Amino acid sequence: MKKSLQFTVISLIFVLASACATIQFGTDFNPKDFEAWVKRGETTQAQVKGKMGEPTSTGAVVEMDGTYYTRWTYYYGKGKIHKLKDANLKVLEIRFNSHKQVVSFNWSAPNETISN
């Protein structure tokens, strides 16, 4: 019975401690910095990888007209487990054409002003 009580107490301490814990995933990036140096139709996948590192995920986009793009996505998130709705989450999606050049990109980040 003693071991069962110890396990319960240790488990409870772990749960309470983790409720205050901060989680982080991905590598932080600045979307405005990306926007400042990338040039659509010129910047290549190799250049993006050199600046940003490996993408968090990759995939494909096929438009209604059949145009095919490779898609790279970068994610970064940081926040407290008990307040995930207040977490700092950044997402950057980049589309590349068949020549491995940036065609378009979109990003979202909290408290960032979008430039025109």
N, C-alpha and C positions, 0 to 999 in steps of 0.2 A: 504494500500500500504506500510505503514511503516513496518508492521510485515513481509511482504514478503521480503523486502530489508534486514531486520535483519536476517531472516532465510538464505538468500543467502550469506550474509557476514559471518555468523557463519559457514555455510557449506563450504565455500571457505577456511576459516582459518583451519577448521578441515582437509580438503583434503591436504592443503599445509603442515600442521604439520605432518600428517601421512606419507607423502612422505619421510620424513627424519627419520621416526621411525624405530627402530630395532625390529624385531620379533624373537621369540625364541620358539621352541617346543621340547618336549622330555626332558630327563634328560641326562646331559653330561656324557660321559664315555670315558675311555681310552682303545682302542682296544688292545694295546700292553700289558696292565695289564691283560686283559682278557686272551690273548694268553699265558701269563706267568703262570697263575694258573690253567687253564682248562686242563683236561686230558681226551682225547678221550677214550671212553669205560669205564670210571670210574666216571667222574663228573656227578652228577644227576641234574634233573630239579630243585629239592629243593635247591641244592647248588647254582645253577645259580641264582635262584630267591632271595636267601639270599644275594648274592653279588651285583646283578644288579637291583633287584626290579622286578616289574611286567613288562612283555614284552609290547612293544607298540602295537604289533599285533601278532596273532597266526594263524597258518594255517597248511596245510599238503603238503607233497611232495610224489608223487607216481612215482617211477622209471619205466623204460620200462619193467624191469623184474618183476614188481609188488611189489617190496619192498616199504613199507610205512614208512614214517617218519613224526613225528610232527615237525613243524617249528615255532620257536619263532624269532621275529624280534624286534630289538631295533633301534630307530632313534633318532638323535639329530640334530637340525639345528639352526643356528643363523645367521642373516644378516640384512642388511638394505633393506627396501621394494623397494627402487628405484635401488638397485644394487644386486638383488637376484642371479645373475650369479656369484657373488663373495662370496656368502654365504658359511659358514662353515657347511658342511653336513657330518654326520657320519652315517653309516649303519652297523649293525651287525646282521647276520642271523645265527641261530644255529639249527642244525638238531638233533633230539633225536630218539633213537630206541624205540621198544616196551617196553623195560625195563626202560625207562625214563633216559637213559644215553646219553651223548653227543656223537654223531657219527662223526659229522663234523661241521665246521663253516666257514663263510667267512665274511670279513669286508672290508669296504672302508672308507677312511678318507683323507682329504687334508693334504699334507705335512707330511705324515707318511711313514716311511721306512718299507718295508716288510721284516721280518726276515725269514730265512730258517730253 
